[in-house]
Amino acid sequence: MDSTRQQKIAQLIRKELGDIFLIDGPAVYGCMITVTRTAVTKDLSIARSYLSIYNAPDPDAVIKAVRANTKNTRFRLGQKVKNQLRVIPQLEFFIDDSLDYIENIEKLLKQ
């Protein structure tokens, strides 16, 4: 169970990463990227973010590019939240496949 502090920091990071990917998504990666969920470890040192990738021919290539650009993304996040957080957590990115799972369930239910 996450503490209130963990939840607040996760929401803050999710919102700010969403703003960063809103600008960088089409320009840098050539697709739309949405941050669906963020979880922070108990010691607040690692933030795991789950991304939905739209309009990309190869989502795996996009997530590799996002992971390669993590250092720059963390720096930009630090610039945005420098007054709220003392230490900016390490960022980890994963593909969120929950939408694909939901579509599959709906397709099975329609049959």
Backbone hydrogen bonds, N-H to C=O, Kabsch-Sander energy under -0.5 kcal/mol:
donor,donor_aa,acceptor,acceptor_aa,energy
7,Q,3,S,-2.2
8,K,4,T,-2.4
9,I,5,R,-2.4
10,A,6,Q,-2.6
11,Q,7,Q,-2.3
12,L,8,K,-2.3
13,I,9,I,-2.7
14,R,10,A,-2.6
15,K,11,Q,-2.4
16,E,12,L,-2.3
17,L,13,I,-2.8
18,G,14,R,-2.0
19,D,15,K,-1.9
20,I,16,E,-2.1
21,F,17,L,-2.9
22,L,18,G,-1.7
23,I,19,D,-1.3
24,D,20,I,-2.8
25,G,21,F,-2.4
27,A,23,I,-0.8
28,V,24,D,-3.1
29,Y,24,D,-1.3
29,Y,25,G,-1.0
30,G,25,G,-1.1
31,C,25,G,-1.5
32,M,54,Y,-1.6
34,T,52,S,-2.6
36,T,34,T,-0.8
36,T,50,Y,-2.5
37,R,50,Y,-1.2
39,A,48,R,-2.5
41,T,46,I,-2.2
44,L,41,T,-1.7
47,A,90,Q,-3.2
48,R,39,A,-3.2
48,R,46,I,-0.5
49,S,47,A,-0.6
49,S,92,E,-3.1
50,Y,37,R,-3.0
51,L,94,F,-3.1
52,S,34,T,-3.1
53,I,51,L,-0.5
54,Y,32,M,-3.0
54,Y,52,S,-0.5
61,A,58,D,-0.6
62,V,58,D,-1.5
63,I,59,P,-2.4
64,K,60,D,-1.8
65,A,61,A,-1.9
66,V,62,V,-2.5
67,R,63,I,-2.4
68,A,64,K,-2.1
69,N,65,A,-1.3
70,T,67,R,-1.2
73,T,69,N,-2.1
74,R,70,T,-2.8
75,F,71,K,-1.9
76,R,72,N,-2.5
77,L,73,T,-2.4
78,G,74,R,-2.5
79,Q,75,F,-1.8
80,K,76,R,-1.3
81,V,77,L,-2.2
82,K,78,G,-0.6
84,Q,81,V,-1.2
85,L,81,V,-2.2
90,Q,45,S,-3.1
92,E,47,A,-2.4
94,F,49,S,-2.2
96,D,51,L,-3.2
97,D,95,I,-0.8
101,Y,97,D,-1.9
102,I,98,S,-2.4
103,E,99,L,-2.4
104,N,100,D,-2.0
105,I,101,Y,-2.2
106,E,102,I,-2.5
107,K,103,E,-2.2
108,L,104,N,-2.2
109,L,105,I,-2.3
110,K,106,E,-1.7
111,Q,107,K,-0.8
